[in-house]
């Protein structure tokens, strides 16, 4: 038996497909409801649509329980009257769209989690690996990944004098990034934040800056002269990102890099 045909496909469609909204709203009579339930047993499309519209019957029942059906029969009659097919269709479309938006939000959350799972080890290595002297902010994995990235954007802040370069690479799940940070002294706690074109902000990674800092040109030790290389990730695609910010935990922006 072939699968159910979507009512909007333009082909001949059994009338039962068009009944799913009315069934969800509880406005079919007994004979119509029985006929639809027999159809529902073998129709995956209608079963999926019915699941999407679950809860609408109870919503209308709550409206029908509003006071006024006794002393003001017109109100009671209006609440118990069947909505027109056009209203039913509008309600069905609105609920389906709300459910679709919820599924899209869930997808983005899953994509963001996947991005963190993939990029997390890179960020952890960059933040924690190093020599016994407390330096080691340059790690082979993060720096190698950064060097291999074709797309890089750089900026230096005129006030803080912090310098940052962000390497980017598009992935199926979003964007992998590696930050090269220079001329920043500590102690500080910082984050790499991606700001999307729609205004959403996503923290891609965070780290601590030691007293001696990162990428200080005139530093007395080699460790302090080395830049920080740290990885991060976001579910946004590169073309969805407006800019990156390196900010401290207390909200101070050290440098902004336009994507």
Secondary structure as GFF3:
##gff-version 3
##sequence-region A 1 259
A	DSSP	three_ten_helix	7	9	.	.	.	ID=ss1
A	DSSP	three_ten_helix	15	19	.	.	.	ID=ss2
A	DSSP	alpha_helix	20	25	.	.	.	ID=ss3
A	DSSP	alpha_helix	30	40	.	.	.	ID=ss4
A	DSSP	alpha_helix	44	52	.	.	.	ID=ss5
A	DSSP	alpha_helix	56	64	.	.	.	ID=ss6
A	DSSP	alpha_helix	73	80	.	.	.	ID=ss7
A	DSSP	alpha_helix	85	128	.	.	.	ID=ss8
A	DSSP	alpha_helix	140	148	.	.	.	ID=ss9
A	DSSP	beta_strand	151	156	.	.	.	ID=ss10
A	DSSP	beta_strand	163	171	.	.	.	ID=ss11
A	DSSP	beta_strand	174	182	.	.	.	ID=ss12
A	DSSP	beta_strand	188	196	.	.	.	ID=ss13
A	DSSP	beta_strand	201	209	.	.	.	ID=ss14
A	DSSP	alpha_helix	222	225	.	.	.	ID=ss15
A	DSSP	beta_strand	228	234	.	.	.	ID=ss16
A	DSSP	three_ten_helix	238	240	.	.	.	ID=ss17
A	DSSP	beta_strand	241	248	.	.	.	ID=ss18
A	DSSP	beta_strand	253	258	.	.	.	ID=ss19
###
